[in-house]
Every structure is written in C-alpha cells, then in structure tokens.
C-alpha cells in the first residue's frame, strides 16, 4: 500500500536553536536524518553546534563512527546488519515523530545502539528504524551516533589535564546529544521533560553509565536496559594504565614525540597502529579493551558503585534474552524422544542432570528440556544482582523481564542476543525470522506496548499484557515474554544460582553442535 510523501522547498521545516532543518514526511511520520548535535576535536569534549543561516537538509543519515574492525555480514538471518560510510565527523542523530507541534508534548524515546563501546551505529540494524515505533506509540523516537573505541574511550588523563575525561569522550557525546534533545525536541512535538533512554547490549551499558553521570541527571527521566548489565571486571574494558601503555606504543610505532600529535595523525594510520599496539600488549597479558573510566565525571556503574540520588529515583526496566551469546540449539528438538533429550543433557550436567532439569522445568514449564543447554546465566546472574540491589536501595520502581520466544527456525530456536529488538521497534514484520503468525504479532503488541507505556508513564502495564508488578525484595517478579507471556514470581533465581555455582557462568558456551550427532 502506497503512502503520501511530502518534501517541498519549504516543508516540513523545523526551527531549532541552531537553525532551520528540513526533513520529509512519509505517511504520518516526519523523518529528520543526520542532524548534527555537537562537534568535537579528537579526544576532546564535544562542543555545541555553530548556528547557521538558511535551511539545512536533514534527509540523509549521518556518518557513523569509525571502527577498528570491518563489518561481517555473517548471521544476518538472525540479526540483519547494514553498513554505512564512517567519519570522525559522526555526532549526529535521527528523529521520527508524528507531530511538529510543540504543544503535543509526546513522550521521547532515545535509542542507544549496541556494539559495546567499540562498534555499532544508530542505523546498524534495519530493526533500529524508528518509524513504526513512532506510529504505534505516538512517540518521538531518536537514535544517535557517538565516538567509539580509541576515539571515544582512550584514557589519556596521564598525559595532562586537557585529556582529563578523554576516557569517557563517547559518553560525553551522548550527554551532548541529550542536551540537544532537551533544548530542541519540543519543536519536533516531543516533551523535553519526558525522555526515556532505551538500549541493548552496549547501549544498555551506556544507560547504566548515564544513570551515574551527574551532568546527565536532568536530561532523562527513566531507562530501559536490554541485555547489557554486568559487574565490573567481567568484560575486557581496559584501564587507565592499559590506555596509557597503548598510547605510548602507538606514538612509538608512528615516531611521535607527544600525545598532541595523536590528534592530527590520519585515521587510517591511527587505526593500524592501534590494532598493532593492542595485539602487542595483549600478547604480554595486558587487557586493552574499551570502556568508560571512573572519575569525578562518571561515578561508576550502579551495580558495583553507590547509586547516585538521581539514579535511585529513576524507574528502570531491565532484562535479557533466553540464550544471549549462545547461538546453539538442538535442531528439530521436538522430534527427539525423552531418552534422546536426556542423553544430551547428561553429557553436560552428568550426575546433576536431574537437579538441573527439576529447577529448569520449574522456571520454564513450557520449554523443551534441551533448551537448558542454551540458557544464558552470564547476563541473567548480573541482572539478578542489579535487581536485588535496586530493590534494597532505590525508591523508584524496577521492572524485570526475560525474552524467551522460540523462533521458527530448525524446529524452534531459542532467543539470542539482539533477538527482541525487532519486537521493541514494532519492526518484526520486516525481519523474516521473527514472523510466526499469529504468535509474533501478539508478542510484538505486548513488548512494544510495554516499552511505550513505560516511556509514557514509568509503568509498562497495558491492556494486552498480564499484570506486571515491580521487582521487590518480597516479590521478585519477572515478565517472561514468549508464546504465552506470563508474570513469574519467583522465577529463576534458584536455577541461575545452581548453574553458576556448579557449571561456571556460561554453561551454554561449552556445548558443541557435534554432541547432537
């Protein structure tokens, strides 16, 4: 079905504080792409945009952040990706909205992309497109790009005060974007005092970080963190010391005498030297990953550091998927006999198979027993720790979820890292593997509806969803999204504790496909 398109010489045009922007309208949705929200010199804090005269086009996506590794299209059936030209001039955002009337005060949902602190972009996945979410929820959707890897998180603080916060430059970009949104989103029909951050994987981690950055306190009201909660030290994020060592190695390789010369080194040379330096240090046992650095600007993730007063007052939703980083599943599992299924479990759990199975079927009565082989415990364990800490220390409500849908692939594939994103954005129809009528449509209504209602009110409940109560010390409730979405209280704490204590933190990683032969 065709929809009307509008883009003339004078509409749709929006007046921002910096100048006028022209977008386009397709159907009911206004689109503004590649809007510059700040500028930044390499390693330096972002700066406001210089105002302009006339009307600027906002018709094309902006450059994405430069990456150290080339994109790999493998796995596109499960999580389709797309790639875009890269540039250090990448501080831009995209907006989808149903109104350009400031009096509308629509809820604003700001998406932070995945890829850890080293990769990804605002348009990396087709599922990130905000048009359907904006139309379904009557909300303003914003996605943004920011600096990554060596450009966004190389801590050079040991080289002088000018580089004090260089290890958090990527997060400072997001704060600058949220500041731009606070100042301008009313012109796009949005309510600057009703902003919800939502993000997955690295995007989720950045929301946890932003909750602990005082400069961001007044820039958003709540957060939804999807598959990105972990304890300090569990991921290879590097340190100030490893960043200092890496910077010195890069300068040595390039024959530079000062860190200032790194600011003008051509990107391709910086990239090559950075990769070589990381490989050299890693061969010496030095972790050189990318991530934020705790200082007087970033006070440390709330899972391990004291919650800020602002963070304790912001409602949050937090959850993960059933399998996360395990893409393993038993093909055509429903054709197996009970004996064949138990044999697979016994290879992994040995004489503790029955205990594991009893706990699993208690938590997941509708799941096939071989799904236990792909169950995530790494992220879910950290999430349970975070939920318990929030329930004990924070006054704002916290809602827990688990995405446990079986996808129509090889007889039922458990949900992987990123699997819920098309449902969140109401884009399941556009991702072939997500389609299993009528179940997937129902699931999409439940999930997208919950995200929208949480963004609107701070509570995810709506008419198409079972009653979702907050996670508390007394009632540790989790909404389990699947064919038969249900609220479980209690849910999986006993199961996860048993698996972590007896089979390490990620039992699914130890399972090989060959075991099914």
Residue, then its C-alpha position, 0 to 999 in steps of 0.5 A: x500500500x502506497x503512502x503520501x510523501x511530502x518534501x517541498x522547498x519549504x516543508x516540513x521545516x523545523x526551527x531549532x536553536x541552531x537553525x532551520x532543518x528540513x526533513x520529509x514526511x512519509x505517511x504520518x511520520x516526519x523523518x529528520x536524518x543526520x542532524x548534527x548535535x555537537x562537534x568535537x576535536x579528537x579526544x576532546x569534549x564535544x562542543x555545541x553546534x555553530x548556528x547557521x543561516x538558511x535551511x539545512x537538509x536533514x534527509x540523509x543519515x549521518x556518518x557513523x563512527x569509525x571502527x577498528x574492525x570491518x563489518x561481517x555480514x555473517x548471521x544476518x538471518x538472525x540479526x540483519x546488519x547494514x553498513x554505512x560510510x564512517x567519519x570522525x565527523x559522526x555526532x549526529x542523530x535521527x528523529x521520527x515523530x508524528x507531530x511538529x507541534x510543540x504543544x503535543x508534548x509526546x513522550x521521547x524515546x532515545x535509542x542507544x545502539x549496541x556494539x559495546x563501546x567499540x562498534x555499532x551505529x544508530x542505523x546498524x540494524x534495519x530493526x533500529x528504524x524508528x518509524x513504526x515505533x513512532x506510529x504505534x506509540x505516538x512517540x518521538x523516537x531518536x537514535x544517535x551516533x557517538x565516538x567509539x573505541x580509541x576515539x571515544x574511550x582512550x584514557x589519556x588523563x596521564x598525559x595532562x589535564x586537557x585529556x582529563x575525561x578523554x576516557x569517557x569522550x563517547x559518553x560525553x557525546x551522548x550527554x551532548x546529544x541529550x542536551x540537544x534533545x532537551x533544548x530542541x525536541x519540543x519543536x519536533x512535538x516531543x516533551x523535553x521533560x519526558x525522555x526515556x533512554x532505551x538500549x541493548x547490549x552496549x547501549x544498555x551499558x551506556x544507560x547504566x553509565x548515564x544513570x551515574x553521570x551527574x551532568x546527565x541527571x536532568x536530561x532523562x527521566x527513566x531507562x530501559x536496559x536490554x541485555x547489557x548489565x554486568x559487574x565490573x571486571x567481567x568484560x575486557x574494558x581496559x584501564x587507565x594504565x592499559x590506555x596509557x601503555x597503548x598510547x605510548x606504543x602507538x606514538x612509538x610505532x608512528x615516531x611521535x614525540x607527544x600525545x598532541x600529535x595523536x590528534x592530527x595523525x590520519x585515521x587510517x594510520x591511527x587505526x593500524x597502529x592501534x590494532x598493532x599496539x593492542x595485539x602487542x600488549x595483549x600478547x604480554x597479558x595486558x587487557x586493552x579493551x574499551x570502556x568508560x573510566x571512573x572519575x569525578x565525571x562518571x561515578x561508576x556503574x550502579x551495580x558495583x558503585x553507590x547509586x547516585x540520588x538521581x539514579x535511585x529515583x529513576x524507574x528502570x526496566x531491565x532484562x535479557x534474552x533466553x540464550x544471549x551469546x549462545x547461538x546453539x540449539x538442538x535442531x528439530x528438538x521436538x522430534x527427539x524422544x525423552x531418552x534422546x533429550x536426556x542423553x544430551x543433557x547428561x553429557x553436560x550436567x552428568x550426575x546433576x542432570x536431574x537437579x538441573x532439569x527439576x529447577x529448569x522445568x520449574x522456571x520454564x514449564x513450557x520449554x523443551x528440556x534441551x533448551x537448558x543447554x542454551x540458557x544464558x546465566x552470564x547476563x541473567x546472574x548480573x541482572x539478578x544482582x542489579x535487581x536485588x540491589x535496586x530493590x534494597x536501595x532505590x525508591x523508584x520502581x524496577x521492572x524485570x523481564x526475560x525474552x524467551x520466544x522460540x523462533x521458527x527456525x530448525x524446529x524452534x530456536x531459542x532467543x539470542x542476543x539482539x533477538x527482541x529488538x525487532x519486537x521493541x521497534x514494532x519492526x518484526x514484520x520486516x525481519x523474516x525470522x521473527x514472523x510466526x503468525x499469529x504468535x509474533x504479532x501478539x508478542x510484538x503488541x505486548x513488548x512494544x506496548x510495554x516499552x511505550x507505556x513505560x516511556x509514557x508513564x514509568x509503568x509498562x502495564x497495558x491492556x494486552x499484557x498480564x499484570x506486571x508488578x515491580x521487582x521487590x525484595x518480597x516479590x521478585x517478579x519477572x515478565x517472561x515474554x514468549x508464546x504465552x507471556x506470563x508474570x513469574x514470581x519467583x522465577x529463576x533465581x534458584x536455577x541461575x544460582x545452581x548453574x553458576x555455582x556448579x557449571x561456571x557462568x556460561x554453561x551454554x558456551x561449552x556445548x558443541x553442535x557435534x554432541x547432537x550427532 
